[in-house]
Amino acid sequence: MDIRKSTETDRAVIEKIHTTAFGKEKGPEIAELVTGLFDDTTAAPLLSLVAVENDQLVGHILFTKSLLTDTDTPVSIRLLAPLAVLPEAQAQGVGRKLIKEGLNQLRNAGVDLVFVLGHPEYYPRCGFTTAGMLGFEAPYPIPDEHADAWMVHALKEGIIGRVKGKVQCSKVLNQPQHWRE
């Protein structure tokens, strides 16, 4: 399997990956979100990666620019949203490979922190920890019963514990319906 940056010609297949991976109920909404993020100038610079197996796209991950407010320390952050893998390619490490490659590229680009609202059983296996208890507030309130779903991954030593604040995401992602887990 290869992981590479997505291209403009991949967009239709990327939308299909999200629609299929998230099912009929949430899939179209997530595909629309991805399309909106690709066109959202406040999300740039973004990092869009695809997993390719046997010349077929089987997974996609998107990292968008975000800001940390209420802090005096300048910090470079990104938000991981969304990640999707076709059902037939799930449970084979595709998602983890996409996350690992994305985090490596972001680290090399000088990004300090990556945030995600996702499954608390999955993302800690990729180095994410609960963000709220570390002083990082989500763009919208996360109910207490889902507090562990709001997570952060430090790409540089010494950032966590030194900075706190509220994440401000891109315009398209800054809608309350995207902040439910």
Sequence and secondary structure as in RCSB ss.txt:
>XXXX:A:sequence
MDIRKSTETDRAVIEKIHTTAFGKEKGPEIAELVTGLFDDTTAAPLLSLVAVENDQLVGHILFTKSLLTDTDTPV
SIRLLAPLAVLPEAQAQGVGRKLIKEGLNQLRNAGVDLVFVLGHPEYYPRCGFTTAGMLGFEAPYPIPDEHADAW
MVHALKEGIIGRVKGKVQCSKVLNQPQHWRE
>XXXX:A:secstr
 EEEE  GGGHHHHHHHHHHHHHHHHHHHHHHHHHHHHH GGG S EEEEEEETTEEEEEEEEEEEEEES SS  
 EEEEEEEEE GGGTTTTHHHHHHHHHHHHHHHTT  EEEEE  TTTGGGGT EESGGGTEE SS   GGGGGGE
EEEESSTT BTTB EEEE  TTT SGGGG  
